Amino acid sequence: MKLILIQPGYFSHLLKDDPVRPHLSENFRLSGNRLCLALVCGNIKQAAVCVALTCKVPKNEIELERFSAGSQGDKNPIAIFYTIWSYKKGFGRKILFEAVKWLSTNKTHVKRIVTLSPKNNVARNFHTKNGAIELSVNKDSVNFEYLIEHR
């Protein structure tokens, strides 16, 4: 099992499977200070997650785009997990923590892990069960934060 960085033409077909934000384009997800990761076993997909690197915590997709635009990715200390999905039970949790490890190695400037989650019990149960705290409740979203050890 390995975690891979999704790139245009390289596992990017998985992005169309996103049940949370299916309307976001591949270009949006893989441009600016945004990236996507997939957990695969051979060529068998297990899970995927999309992350934006920002300087502020967004409350909606408009802010997500604005806060992750530009060329300051190496100065953006907040990783926003804005969508996550799995193809098999238990792999959403696995990719969440694998992505945090990947960020700690590949994006060492990241100091916070925060979500931009839909307002529903599925998201709430998933994140609180995995150790996140509720950071803020917004009009159309909820932000959860995972506390990470500062390096």
C-alpha positions in Angstrom: 0.0 0.0 0.0 1.3 3.4 -0.9 0.3 7.0 -0.8 0.7 8.8 -4.1 0.5 12.4 -5.2 -2.3 12.7 -7.8 -1.2 14.6 -10.9 -3.0 15.4 -14.2 -3.2 12.0 -16.1 -1.8 10.1 -13.1 -4.6 8.8 -11.0 -6.5 12.0 -11.6 -9.5 9.9 -12.9 -10.2 9.3 -9.2 -11.2 12.9 -8.7 -14.5 12.3 -10.5 -15.5 9.9 -7.7 -15.6 12.6 -5.0 -19.0 12.3 -3.2 -18.5 15.5 -1.1 -17.5 18.1 -3.8 -18.1 16.5 -7.2 -18.5 19.9 -8.9 -14.9 20.9 -8.3 -12.8 20.5 -11.4 -9.5 18.6 -11.7 -7.8 21.9 -12.6 -9.1 23.5 -9.4 -7.9 20.6 -7.3 -4.4 20.4 -8.8 -3.6 24.1 -9.2 -2.7 27.0 -6.9 -1.7 25.7 -3.5 -3.9 22.6 -3.8 -3.1 18.9 -4.1 -4.7 15.5 -3.9 -3.4 12.3 -2.6 -4.6 8.7 -3.2 -4.0 5.5 -1.2 -3.5 2.6 -3.6 -2.5 -1.0 -3.4 -1.0 -1.9 -6.7 -3.4 -0.1 -9.0 -6.4 -0.7 -6.8 -7.8 2.5 -5.4 -8.5 2.6 -1.6 -9.1 6.3 -0.8 -8.4 9.8 -1.8 -8.1 13.2 -0.1 -7.9 16.8 -1.4 -5.9 19.4 0.5 -5.5 23.2 0.1 -2.6 25.1 1.7 -3.8 28.4 3.1 -2.9 31.2 5.4 -6.5 31.5 6.9 -9.2 29.0 7.7 -11.9 29.1 5.0 -15.6 29.0 5.9 -16.8 28.1 2.3 -15.5 27.1 -1.1 -15.1 30.8 -2.2 -12.7 31.4 0.6 -11.0 28.1 0.0 -10.2 29.2 -3.5 -9.1 32.7 -2.5 -7.0 31.6 0.5 -5.2 28.9 -1.6 -4.6 30.9 -4.7 -1.2 32.5 -5.6 2.3 31.4 -5.2 2.8 31.5 -1.5 2.3 27.8 -0.8 5.5 27.4 1.1 4.3 30.2 3.5 0.8 28.9 4.0 0.9 27.1 7.4 -2.7 25.6 7.3 -3.5 22.4 5.4 -7.3 22.4 4.7 -8.7 18.9 4.1 -11.7 19.8 2.1 -12.8 16.4 0.8 -12.0 12.8 1.7 -13.5 9.6 0.5 -12.8 5.9 0.5 -13.6 2.9 -1.6 -13.4 0.4 1.3 -14.4 0.7 4.9 -11.6 2.0 7.2 -9.5 3.6 4.5 -10.9 7.1 5.0 -9.2 7.0 8.4 -6.1 5.5 7.0 -5.6 8.1 4.3 -6.3 10.9 6.7 -3.4 9.9 8.9 -1.1 9.0 6.0 -1.8 12.4 4.5 -0.8 14.1 7.7 2.5 12.1 7.7 3.1 13.0 4.1 2.5 16.7 4.8 4.9 16.6 7.8 7.6 15.2 5.4 6.9 17.1 2.2 5.3 20.4 3.4 7.3 21.0 6.6 5.9 24.6 7.0 2.4 23.2 7.7 1.5 23.8 11.4 -2.2 23.1 11.4 -4.6 20.5 9.9 -8.1 21.9 9.6 -11.1 20.6 7.6 -13.8 22.4 5.5 -16.5 19.8 6.2 -20.2 19.7 5.2 -22.7 20.2 8.0 -23.8 16.7 8.5 -23.5 13.9 11.1 -21.4 11.7 8.8 -18.6 14.4 8.7 -19.0 15.2 12.4 -18.8 11.5 13.5 -15.9 10.8 11.2 -13.7 13.7 12.4 -14.6 13.5 16.1 -14.1 9.8 16.1 -10.6 10.3 14.6 -9.6 12.9 17.2 -10.5 16.2 15.8 -12.0 19.1 17.7 -14.8 21.3 16.4 -13.2 24.6 15.6 -16.1 26.6 14.2 -19.6 26.1 12.8 -20.3 28.2 9.8 -23.4 28.9 7.6 -22.7 26.0 5.2 -19.8 24.2 6.8 -18.0 23.1 9.9 -14.2 23.4 10.5 -12.6 20.6 12.6 -9.0 20.7 13.7 -6.6 17.9 14.2 -3.9 18.8 16.7 -0.4 17.9 15.5 2.9 18.0 17.2 4.8 21.1 16.2 8.2 20.3 14.7 
